[in-house]
């Protein structure tokens, strides 16, 4: 079997306290070329998703006094 495409989705819920939470989700699909290593592609996708989740979390944190 030849792997042609890989899709990974991740979601995380952060407890903000005071009965509030923040859920962030990110996903990515990559086309795998004939000589690409699927494990390397997976690691690259996961790294990009981690960056995206971190940016979404930081962008949506409540501000002091909000």
Order of alpha helices (4+ residues) and beta strands (2+ residues): beta-beta-alpha
